[in-house]
Amino acid sequence: MKRFKSPRQAQQFLSARGPIHQHSHPRRHLMSGAEYRAQRTRAFEVWKQETCVRRAA
């Protein structure tokens, strides 16, 4: 609970972080290399859309 002021604050942080972590860190040992690369590509595309990142032209 380092740097959290209360157990509730720690729980709020962890409940928000969990789905984000799962989205960006798939279980690599359960998929082939091609599947892993495809999933990482999709994850980066979603990240770019959600954060409104634009490529420099």
LINHUVEN-V388234 format. One record per pair of residues at least 4 apart in sequence whose ideal C-beta (glycine too) atoms are under 8 Angstrom apart, sorted by sequence separation. I is the first residue (numbers start at 1). J is the second residue. D is the distance in whole Angstrom. If there is no record, write none. Layout:
((I,J,D) (I,J,D))
//
This chain:
((5,9,5) (6,10,7) (7,11,6) (8,12,6) (9,13,7) (10,14,6) (11,15,6) (12,16,7) (13,17,6) (14,18,6) (16,20,7) (17,21,6) (18,22,6) (19,23,6) (20,24,6) (21,25,6) (22,26,8) (27,31,7) (31,35,4) (32,36,7) (33,37,6) (34,38,6) (35,39,6) (36,40,6) (37,41,6) (38,42,7) (39,43,6) (40,44,6) (41,45,6) (42,46,6) (43,47,6) (44,48,6) (45,49,7) (46,50,6) (47,51,6) (4,9,5) (26,31,7) (31,36,5) (48,53,4) (1,7,7) (4,10,4) (47,53,7) (28,36,5) (31,39,7) (1,10,5) (4,13,7) (26,36,7) (26,39,5) (26,40,8) (26,43,8) (24,43,6) (23,43,6) (23,46,7) (24,47,8))
//
